[in-house]
Structures are given as C-alpha cells and as structure tokens.
Amino acid sequence: MPLILTHVQRGFYFTPSLPFYAIGFSLIVAPGLQELINRIDIERKSFKVFKTMSFVLFFIIIFVSGLQIGKKGRDYNTLHDVYLIGDIIPESSIINIDESIYVHWGLQFYLMRYFKISVDPSTKQHEYYLVEKERSAAPLGKYKKVLLMTKQYDLYKIDQ
C-alpha cells in the first residue's frame, strides 16, 4: 500500500514487501496445489525417475557451484582495481571520486567492504582521487598519477 500512495518509487522500498506478496500468492494457490499433490502416485515408475533425476541434478548443481568458489566472474575488472587501490590507500580513508563514477555502486561497495575506503564526489580535497581510465587529464591539476596496473580506473595522489 505505501508504494501505491507515494511518488517515490525505489527498489529498496519494494524489496521488504516481497515476503508479503509471497504469502498472499501462496494463500491463493495452496488449495489447488494440495489437490495436485494428493493425486501424485509415488509408486509409479515416472515419479521414481523424476525423483532420481532431481537428486542427480541437485548434486550436479552443488558440484558445479563448488567449482566456482574463489573465482571472480562478475565485476572482475572492478575487483582487480579495488585490490590494487586498497594496497595503496590506508584503511578507513576517504578519497575523492569523479562524479561520473560516483554512481558505480559496485565500486563503492567493494572499496568499503574490503578496505573500509569511503568515496566523496564533492570538491573537498582528499589525498587520493579516483577517475575512469577514459578521462585523460589529471583531476584538478594538483594530483599526480599513481602508477598501478589497473584495468578500469586511474588513481591520483596529491603532489607534494
């Protein structure tokens, strides 16, 4: 109901309501589903084949998922750069970030999660400044590029 009444439509308002949709949907379909379950003959060969295939698929999924442990498939370039940047910048620091990448939430989350590094898009000057590689000029002219083998971002430090 609050989503219907408000002008602000955001995903983080909708997400907490999902369990209530699930409960409501289950109340609607439960009687019909119970009827279908009562009609299943567990002694039929087709049910036994279905049950065996379900177990086999379950264990295949668990095995394949186990093979993915430690692999970085999603956000590989961002994570690569975050680890390099995190080795340079002290923990619990605040860095400037270009406004164009301030909305890259994954970058912010990874910096905070792994190194407790916060980002600030304002004009307040911090020791480090992070920009995308496509940007050719150093930010604000007071920074010197830190030589890192990054893939997506460039890090600059105040030249003293």
Secondary structure, DSSP 8 states (H G I E B T S, - for coil): -HHHH-S---HHHHGGGHHHHHHHHHHHHHHHHHHHHHH--TTSHHHHHHHHHHHHHHHHHHHHHHHTTT---TTHHHHHHHHHHHHHS-TT-EEEE-GGGTT-HHHHHHHHHHH--EEE-SSS--SEEEEETT--S-GGGTEEE-----SSEEEEEE--
